[in-house]
Amino acid sequence: MAKQRGLAQIFNLNYFSSDLILKNLPFVLFLGFLGLVYIANAHYAERNVRQIQLLQKEVKELRWYYMSLESEIMFNSKRSEMIEKVKPVGLRPLSSKPKKIVVSE
């Protein structure tokens, strides 16, 4: 019978009097503050993850662009390509060895 009386007291609204609520109010506010900090931290982490993913995608695209430019420059700097580009100007490759100029003092 004593257990039922104790159980009845717990579920009785008079048990949760204003004194009990006011006594534990700082702890409840602290728990609420911790909950807000937890939620804000989760939002901040998600935003950082999205930003990192966007930056990784941008780096990948820039790397592709760099590699395509590098291959284009390598192709255009070949001797045969240079000969074709300077033909309209009237330049042609040397058929003999270059001459060495010696300056004596």
Contacts in CASP RR format, 6 or more apart in sequence:
PFRMAT RR
TARGET T0000
AUTHOR 0000-0000-0000
METHOD contacts of the structure
MODEL  1
MAKQRGLAQIFNLNYFSSDLILKNLPFVLFLGFLGLVYIANAHYAERNVR
QIQLLQKEVKELRWYYMSLESEIMFNSKRSEMIEKVKPVGLRPLSSKPKK
IVVSE
9 15 0 8 1.000
75 81 0 8 1.000
76 82 0 8 1.000
76 85 0 8 1.000
79 93 0 8 1.000
83 92 0 8 1.000
83 93 0 8 1.000
86 92 0 8 1.000
END
